[in-house]
Amino acid sequence: MNCRSCECLCKPWEEEDVPTCLSSSPVKVLEILKFGDICEDEDMDKMMEQVEYFLETMPNLEQLIIHYETSIDEDVEEVLSQFQMVSREGLSKCKIQVISDNLNLSSST
């Protein structure tokens, strides 16, 4: 996806407005690698917010696959639970899949 910007749109640490190209994006499958591969809790919160924004904004998104870097099963369950609560009112249904080394969970919104 190209929004005619020199900067990556996926950096959760940037405090910028998300370009409108996300709201008109034809992307149907979004796969996020190395989710949770960070050191600070604050960075994890920003990463969660970024993914929630993708869910709220991308109208054609049908599947979100998250590869979560954790060995704690409860963390995987918590992440899936939080993303299940994101409103996709007026948007297509989206299957959310969270995968870790020990667990593979999925749900539809």
C-alpha positions in Angstrom: 0.0 0.0 0.0 1.4 3.4 -1.0 0.1 6.6 0.4 2.7 8.8 -1.3 4.5 9.2 1.9 8.2 8.6 2.6 7.5 7.2 6.0 6.2 3.8 7.0 2.6 3.9 8.0 3.0 0.9 10.4 5.2 2.5 13.0 3.1 2.6 16.2 5.6 5.1 17.8 4.7 8.0 15.5 2.2 10.5 16.7 0.7 11.4 13.4 -2.7 11.3 11.7 -3.2 8.1 9.8 -3.6 8.8 6.1 -7.0 8.5 4.6 -5.8 5.7 2.2 -6.5 3.2 5.1 -10.2 4.0 4.9 -10.3 3.3 1.2 -7.8 0.4 1.3 -8.7 -2.7 -0.8 -6.6 -4.8 1.6 -8.5 -8.0 2.6 -5.8 -9.8 4.6 -3.3 -8.1 7.0 -0.6 -10.2 8.5 1.5 -8.8 11.4 4.8 -10.5 12.2 6.7 -10.2 15.5 3.8 -8.6 17.4 4.8 -8.1 21.0 8.6 -8.3 20.2 9.2 -5.2 22.2 10.6 -4.2 25.6 8.4 -1.5 27.0 4.7 -1.8 28.2 4.1 1.7 26.7 5.2 0.4 23.3 2.9 -2.6 23.6 0.0 -0.3 24.3 0.8 1.8 21.2 1.1 -1.4 19.1 -2.4 -2.5 20.3 -3.8 0.9 19.5 -2.4 0.7 16.0 -3.9 -2.7 15.3 -7.2 -1.5 16.7 -7.1 1.4 14.4 -6.5 -0.9 11.4 -9.6 -2.9 12.5 -11.7 0.2 12.9 -10.6 1.9 9.6 -9.9 -0.7 6.9 -13.4 -1.4 5.5 -12.5 -4.4 3.3 -10.3 -6.2 5.9 -11.6 -9.8 6.0 -8.7 -11.5 7.9 -6.2 -10.2 10.4 -3.3 -12.6 11.3 -1.1 -11.7 14.2 2.1 -13.7 15.0 2.5 -12.9 18.7 6.0 -13.3 20.2 5.1 -14.7 23.6 5.3 -18.0 25.5 2.4 -17.0 27.8 -0.9 -18.5 26.6 -2.9 -16.0 28.7 -1.3 -13.1 26.8 -2.5 -14.6 23.5 -6.0 -15.0 24.9 -6.1 -11.4 26.2 -4.9 -9.9 22.9 -7.6 -11.8 21.0 -10.2 -10.8 23.5 -9.3 -7.1 23.2 -9.4 -7.2 19.4 -12.8 -8.9 19.5 -14.2 -5.9 21.3 -13.2 -3.4 18.5 -16.2 -2.1 16.7 -16.4 -2.7 13.0 -19.8 -1.2 12.6 -20.7 -0.8 9.0 -17.5 -2.7 7.9 -17.1 -6.2 6.6 -16.7 -9.1 9.0 -13.1 -9.8 9.9 -11.6 -13.1 11.1 -8.9 -12.4 13.7 -6.3 -15.0 14.3 -3.6 -14.8 17.0 -0.7 -17.3 16.7 2.1 -17.9 19.2 4.5 -20.8 19.5 2.1 -22.7 21.8 -1.4 -21.5 20.7 -3.5 -20.6 17.7 -6.7 -18.8 18.4 -9.2 -17.3 16.1 -12.5 -15.4 16.2 -14.8 -13.3 13.9 -15.9 -9.7 14.6 
